[in-house]
Amino acid sequence: MHGENALSDEELKLIESRAEAATVGPWHACVVGRELQTGLNFIEMGSCKPMEVLGGTVADQDFIAHAREDLPRLVSEIRALRRRLTQQR
């Protein structure tokens, strides 16, 4: 069912558990020059909880912020596709 480098069920469970343990979203990257005029770049986590971001690119910050919603959706999609594959056999 899975290729040589495929994500194992255990790895999928670990990804899901890390996402579930994180602060509830949505998260949003607040970047100086884009959303902010001055200050520091940060990721707003859920209810106005800022997480300061030091270093990295704007793309890195957007990735981190979107991962909060993207990863659970991807885990769900993988599980749904695996169920469909199993049903087709």
Phi and psi in radians as a Rosetta constraint file:
Dihedral C 1 N 2 CA 2 C 2 CIRCULARHARMONIC -2.044 0.35
Dihedral N 2 CA 2 C 2 N 3 CIRCULARHARMONIC 2.550 0.35
Dihedral C 2 N 3 CA 3 C 3 CIRCULARHARMONIC -1.319 0.35
Dihedral N 3 CA 3 C 3 N 4 CIRCULARHARMONIC 3.140 0.35
Dihedral C 3 N 4 CA 4 C 4 CIRCULARHARMONIC -1.006 0.35
Dihedral N 4 CA 4 C 4 N 5 CIRCULARHARMONIC -0.694 0.35
Dihedral C 4 N 5 CA 5 C 5 CIRCULARHARMONIC -1.764 0.35
Dihedral N 5 CA 5 C 5 N 6 CIRCULARHARMONIC 0.286 0.35
Dihedral C 5 N 6 CA 6 C 6 CIRCULARHARMONIC -1.198 0.35
Dihedral N 6 CA 6 C 6 N 7 CIRCULARHARMONIC 2.705 0.35
Dihedral C 6 N 7 CA 7 C 7 CIRCULARHARMONIC -1.275 0.35
Dihedral N 7 CA 7 C 7 N 8 CIRCULARHARMONIC 2.164 0.35
Dihedral C 7 N 8 CA 8 C 8 CIRCULARHARMONIC -1.348 0.35
Dihedral N 8 CA 8 C 8 N 9 CIRCULARHARMONIC 2.832 0.35
Dihedral C 8 N 9 CA 9 C 9 CIRCULARHARMONIC -1.047 0.35
Dihedral N 9 CA 9 C 9 N 10 CIRCULARHARMONIC -0.645 0.35
Dihedral C 9 N 10 CA 10 C 10 CIRCULARHARMONIC -1.152 0.35
Dihedral N 10 CA 10 C 10 N 11 CIRCULARHARMONIC -0.748 0.35
Dihedral C 10 N 11 CA 11 C 11 CIRCULARHARMONIC -1.098 0.35
Dihedral N 11 CA 11 C 11 N 12 CIRCULARHARMONIC -0.691 0.35
Dihedral C 11 N 12 CA 12 C 12 CIRCULARHARMONIC -1.091 0.35
Dihedral N 12 CA 12 C 12 N 13 CIRCULARHARMONIC -0.723 0.35
Dihedral C 12 N 13 CA 13 C 13 CIRCULARHARMONIC -1.114 0.35
Dihedral N 13 CA 13 C 13 N 14 CIRCULARHARMONIC -0.683 0.35
Dihedral C 13 N 14 CA 14 C 14 CIRCULARHARMONIC -1.147 0.35
Dihedral N 14 CA 14 C 14 N 15 CIRCULARHARMONIC -0.730 0.35
Dihedral C 14 N 15 CA 15 C 15 CIRCULARHARMONIC -1.078 0.35
Dihedral N 15 CA 15 C 15 N 16 CIRCULARHARMONIC -0.798 0.35
Dihedral C 15 N 16 CA 16 C 16 CIRCULARHARMONIC -1.097 0.35
Dihedral N 16 CA 16 C 16 N 17 CIRCULARHARMONIC -0.718 0.35
Dihedral C 16 N 17 CA 17 C 17 CIRCULARHARMONIC -1.189 0.35
Dihedral N 17 CA 17 C 17 N 18 CIRCULARHARMONIC -0.624 0.35
Dihedral C 17 N 18 CA 18 C 18 CIRCULARHARMONIC -1.142 0.35
Dihedral N 18 CA 18 C 18 N 19 CIRCULARHARMONIC -0.736 0.35
Dihedral C 18 N 19 CA 19 C 19 CIRCULARHARMONIC -1.128 0.35
Dihedral N 19 CA 19 C 19 N 20 CIRCULARHARMONIC -0.729 0.35
Dihedral C 19 N 20 CA 20 C 20 CIRCULARHARMONIC -1.158 0.35
Dihedral N 20 CA 20 C 20 N 21 CIRCULARHARMONIC -0.518 0.35
Dihedral C 20 N 21 CA 21 C 21 CIRCULARHARMONIC -1.389 0.35
Dihedral N 21 CA 21 C 21 N 22 CIRCULARHARMONIC -0.330 0.35
Dihedral C 21 N 22 CA 22 C 22 CIRCULARHARMONIC -1.288 0.35
Dihedral N 22 CA 22 C 22 N 23 CIRCULARHARMONIC 2.791 0.35
Dihedral C 22 N 23 CA 23 C 23 CIRCULARHARMONIC -0.979 0.35
Dihedral N 23 CA 23 C 23 N 24 CIRCULARHARMONIC 2.415 0.35
Dihedral C 23 N 24 CA 24 C 24 CIRCULARHARMONIC -1.034 0.35
Dihedral N 24 CA 24 C 24 N 25 CIRCULARHARMONIC 2.490 0.35
Dihedral C 24 N 25 CA 25 C 25 CIRCULARHARMONIC -1.606 0.35
Dihedral N 25 CA 25 C 25 N 26 CIRCULARHARMONIC -2.939 0.35
Dihedral C 25 N 26 CA 26 C 26 CIRCULARHARMONIC -1.340 0.35
Dihedral N 26 CA 26 C 26 N 27 CIRCULARHARMONIC 2.704 0.35
Dihedral C 26 N 27 CA 27 C 27 CIRCULARHARMONIC -1.825 0.35
Dihedral N 27 CA 27 C 27 N 28 CIRCULARHARMONIC 2.694 0.35
Dihedral C 27 N 28 CA 28 C 28 CIRCULARHARMONIC -2.523 0.35
Dihedral N 28 CA 28 C 28 N 29 CIRCULARHARMONIC 2.289 0.35
Dihedral C 28 N 29 CA 29 C 29 CIRCULARHARMONIC -1.396 0.35
Dihedral N 29 CA 29 C 29 N 30 CIRCULARHARMONIC 2.182 0.35
Dihedral C 29 N 30 CA 30 C 30 CIRCULARHARMONIC -1.900 0.35
Dihedral N 30 CA 30 C 30 N 31 CIRCULARHARMONIC 1.935 0.35
Dihedral C 30 N 31 CA 31 C 31 CIRCULARHARMONIC -2.011 0.35
Dihedral N 31 CA 31 C 31 N 32 CIRCULARHARMONIC 2.289 0.35
Dihedral C 31 N 32 CA 32 C 32 CIRCULARHARMONIC -1.060 0.35
Dihedral N 32 CA 32 C 32 N 33 CIRCULARHARMONIC 2.282 0.35
Dihedral C 32 N 33 CA 33 C 33 CIRCULARHARMONIC 1.629 0.35
Dihedral N 33 CA 33 C 33 N 34 CIRCULARHARMONIC -0.229 0.35
Dihedral C 33 N 34 CA 34 C 34 CIRCULARHARMONIC -2.034 0.35
Dihedral N 34 CA 34 C 34 N 35 CIRCULARHARMONIC -1.103 0.35
Dihedral C 34 N 35 CA 35 C 35 CIRCULARHARMONIC -1.750 0.35
Dihedral N 35 CA 35 C 35 N 36 CIRCULARHARMONIC -0.413 0.35
Dihedral C 35 N 36 CA 36 C 36 CIRCULARHARMONIC -2.099 0.35
Dihedral N 36 CA 36 C 36 N 37 CIRCULARHARMONIC 2.582 0.35
Dihedral C 36 N 37 CA 37 C 37 CIRCULARHARMONIC -1.545 0.35
Dihedral N 37 CA 37 C 37 N 38 CIRCULARHARMONIC -0.638 0.35
Dihedral C 37 N 38 CA 38 C 38 CIRCULARHARMONIC -2.482 0.35
Dihedral N 38 CA 38 C 38 N 39 CIRCULARHARMONIC 3.053 0.35
Dihedral C 38 N 39 CA 39 C 39 CIRCULARHARMONIC 1.827 0.35
Dihedral N 39 CA 39 C 39 N 40 CIRCULARHARMONIC -2.632 0.35
Dihedral C 39 N 40 CA 40 C 40 CIRCULARHARMONIC -2.077 0.35
Dihedral N 40 CA 40 C 40 N 41 CIRCULARHARMONIC 2.622 0.35
Dihedral C 40 N 41 CA 41 C 41 CIRCULARHARMONIC -1.177 0.35
Dihedral N 41 CA 41 C 41 N 42 CIRCULARHARMONIC 2.482 0.35
Dihedral C 41 N 42 CA 42 C 42 CIRCULARHARMONIC -2.688 0.35
Dihedral N 42 CA 42 C 42 N 43 CIRCULARHARMONIC 2.894 0.35
Dihedral C 42 N 43 CA 43 C 43 CIRCULARHARMONIC -1.927 0.35
Dihedral N 43 CA 43 C 43 N 44 CIRCULARHARMONIC 2.152 0.35
Dihedral C 43 N 44 CA 44 C 44 CIRCULARHARMONIC -1.482 0.35
Dihedral N 44 CA 44 C 44 N 45 CIRCULARHARMONIC 2.119 0.35
Dihedral C 44 N 45 CA 45 C 45 CIRCULARHARMONIC -1.887 0.35
Dihedral N 45 CA 45 C 45 N 46 CIRCULARHARMONIC 1.910 0.35
Dihedral C 45 N 46 CA 46 C 46 CIRCULARHARMONIC 1.062 0.35
Dihedral N 46 CA 46 C 46 N 47 CIRCULARHARMONIC -2.148 0.35
Dihedral C 46 N 47 CA 47 C 47 CIRCULARHARMONIC -1.428 0.35
Dihedral N 47 CA 47 C 47 N 48 CIRCULARHARMONIC 1.251 0.35
Dihedral C 47 N 48 CA 48 C 48 CIRCULARHARMONIC 0.983 0.35
Dihedral N 48 CA 48 C 48 N 49 CIRCULARHARMONIC 0.649 0.35
Dihedral C 48 N 49 CA 49 C 49 CIRCULARHARMONIC -1.733 0.35
Dihedral N 49 CA 49 C 49 N 50 CIRCULARHARMONIC 1.835 0.35
Dihedral C 49 N 50 CA 50 C 50 CIRCULARHARMONIC -1.416 0.35
Dihedral N 50 CA 50 C 50 N 51 CIRCULARHARMONIC 2.468 0.35
Dihedral C 50 N 51 CA 51 C 51 CIRCULARHARMONIC -2.093 0.35
Dihedral N 51 CA 51 C 51 N 52 CIRCULARHARMONIC 1.944 0.35
Dihedral C 51 N 52 CA 52 C 52 CIRCULARHARMONIC -1.148 0.35
Dihedral N 52 CA 52 C 52 N 53 CIRCULARHARMONIC 2.447 0.35
Dihedral C 52 N 53 CA 53 C 53 CIRCULARHARMONIC -2.015 0.35
Dihedral N 53 CA 53 C 53 N 54 CIRCULARHARMONIC 2.066 0.35
Dihedral C 53 N 54 CA 54 C 54 CIRCULARHARMONIC -1.939 0.35
Dihedral N 54 CA 54 C 54 N 55 CIRCULARHARMONIC 2.143 0.35
Dihedral C 54 N 55 CA 55 C 55 CIRCULARHARMONIC 1.446 0.35
Dihedral N 55 CA 55 C 55 N 56 CIRCULARHARMONIC 3.139 0.35
Dihedral C 55 N 56 CA 56 C 56 CIRCULARHARMONIC 1.377 0.35
Dihedral N 56 CA 56 C 56 N 57 CIRCULARHARMONIC 2.906 0.35
Dihedral C 56 N 57 CA 57 C 57 CIRCULARHARMONIC -1.647 0.35
Dihedral N 57 CA 57 C 57 N 58 CIRCULARHARMONIC 2.976 0.35
Dihedral C 57 N 58 CA 58 C 58 CIRCULARHARMONIC -1.040 0.35
Dihedral N 58 CA 58 C 58 N 59 CIRCULARHARMONIC -0.700 0.35
Dihedral C 58 N 59 CA 59 C 59 CIRCULARHARMONIC -1.065 0.35
Dihedral N 59 CA 59 C 59 N 60 CIRCULARHARMONIC -0.677 0.35
Dihedral C 59 N 60 CA 60 C 60 CIRCULARHARMONIC -1.082 0.35
Dihedral N 60 CA 60 C 60 N 61 CIRCULARHARMONIC -0.767 0.35
Dihedral C 60 N 61 CA 61 C 61 CIRCULARHARMONIC -1.141 0.35
Dihedral N 61 CA 61 C 61 N 62 CIRCULARHARMONIC -0.739 0.35
Dihedral C 61 N 62 CA 62 C 62 CIRCULARHARMONIC -1.080 0.35
Dihedral N 62 CA 62 C 62 N 63 CIRCULARHARMONIC -0.722 0.35
Dihedral C 62 N 63 CA 63 C 63 CIRCULARHARMONIC -1.042 0.35
Dihedral N 63 CA 63 C 63 N 64 CIRCULARHARMONIC -0.830 0.35
Dihedral C 63 N 64 CA 64 C 64 CIRCULARHARMONIC -1.069 0.35
Dihedral N 64 CA 64 C 64 N 65 CIRCULARHARMONIC -0.817 0.35
Dihedral C 64 N 65 CA 65 C 65 CIRCULARHARMONIC -1.100 0.35
Dihedral N 65 CA 65 C 65 N 66 CIRCULARHARMONIC -0.757 0.35
Dihedral C 65 N 66 CA 66 C 66 CIRCULARHARMONIC -1.304 0.35
Dihedral N 66 CA 66 C 66 N 67 CIRCULARHARMONIC -0.398 0.35
Dihedral C 66 N 67 CA 67 C 67 CIRCULARHARMONIC -1.026 0.35
Dihedral N 67 CA 67 C 67 N 68 CIRCULARHARMONIC -0.518 0.35
Dihedral C 67 N 68 CA 68 C 68 CIRCULARHARMONIC -1.035 0.35
Dihedral N 68 CA 68 C 68 N 69 CIRCULARHARMONIC -0.634 0.35
Dihedral C 68 N 69 CA 69 C 69 CIRCULARHARMONIC -1.695 0.35
Dihedral N 69 CA 69 C 69 N 70 CIRCULARHARMONIC -0.593 0.35
Dihedral C 69 N 70 CA 70 C 70 CIRCULARHARMONIC -1.169 0.35
Dihedral N 70 CA 70 C 70 N 71 CIRCULARHARMONIC -0.775 0.35
Dihedral C 70 N 71 CA 71 C 71 CIRCULARHARMONIC -1.097 0.35
Dihedral N 71 CA 71 C 71 N 72 CIRCULARHARMONIC -0.833 0.35
Dihedral C 71 N 72 CA 72 C 72 CIRCULARHARMONIC -1.053 0.35
Dihedral N 72 CA 72 C 72 N 73 CIRCULARHARMONIC -0.641 0.35
Dihedral C 72 N 73 CA 73 C 73 CIRCULARHARMONIC -1.148 0.35
Dihedral N 73 CA 73 C 73 N 74 CIRCULARHARMONIC -0.716 0.35
Dihedral C 73 N 74 CA 74 C 74 CIRCULARHARMONIC -1.156 0.35
Dihedral N 74 CA 74 C 74 N 75 CIRCULARHARMONIC -0.729 0.35
Dihedral C 74 N 75 CA 75 C 75 CIRCULARHARMONIC -1.049 0.35
Dihedral N 75 CA 75 C 75 N 76 CIRCULARHARMONIC -0.781 0.35
Dihedral C 75 N 76 CA 76 C 76 CIRCULARHARMONIC -1.081 0.35
Dihedral N 76 CA 76 C 76 N 77 CIRCULARHARMONIC -0.745 0.35
Dihedral C 76 N 77 CA 77 C 77 CIRCULARHARMONIC -1.134 0.35
Dihedral N 77 CA 77 C 77 N 78 CIRCULARHARMONIC -0.736 0.35
Dihedral C 77 N 78 CA 78 C 78 CIRCULARHARMONIC -1.056 0.35
Dihedral N 78 CA 78 C 78 N 79 CIRCULARHARMONIC -0.804 0.35
Dihedral C 78 N 79 CA 79 C 79 CIRCULARHARMONIC -1.089 0.35
Dihedral N 79 CA 79 C 79 N 80 CIRCULARHARMONIC -0.729 0.35
Dihedral C 79 N 80 CA 80 C 80 CIRCULARHARMONIC -1.106 0.35
Dihedral N 80 CA 80 C 80 N 81 CIRCULARHARMONIC -0.751 0.35
Dihedral C 80 N 81 CA 81 C 81 CIRCULARHARMONIC -1.151 0.35
Dihedral N 81 CA 81 C 81 N 82 CIRCULARHARMONIC -0.675 0.35
Dihedral C 81 N 82 CA 82 C 82 CIRCULARHARMONIC -1.137 0.35
Dihedral N 82 CA 82 C 82 N 83 CIRCULARHARMONIC -0.679 0.35
Dihedral C 82 N 83 CA 83 C 83 CIRCULARHARMONIC -1.089 0.35
Dihedral N 83 CA 83 C 83 N 84 CIRCULARHARMONIC -0.759 0.35
Dihedral C 83 N 84 CA 84 C 84 CIRCULARHARMONIC -1.091 0.35
Dihedral N 84 CA 84 C 84 N 85 CIRCULARHARMONIC -0.722 0.35
Dihedral C 84 N 85 CA 85 C 85 CIRCULARHARMONIC -1.091 0.35
Dihedral N 85 CA 85 C 85 N 86 CIRCULARHARMONIC -0.745 0.35
Dihedral C 85 N 86 CA 86 C 86 CIRCULARHARMONIC -1.112 0.35
Dihedral N 86 CA 86 C 86 N 87 CIRCULARHARMONIC -0.706 0.35
Dihedral C 86 N 87 CA 87 C 87 CIRCULARHARMONIC -1.189 0.35
Dihedral N 87 CA 87 C 87 N 88 CIRCULARHARMONIC -0.505 0.35
Dihedral C 87 N 88 CA 88 C 88 CIRCULARHARMONIC -1.364 0.35
Dihedral N 88 CA 88 C 88 N 89 CIRCULARHARMONIC -0.247 0.35
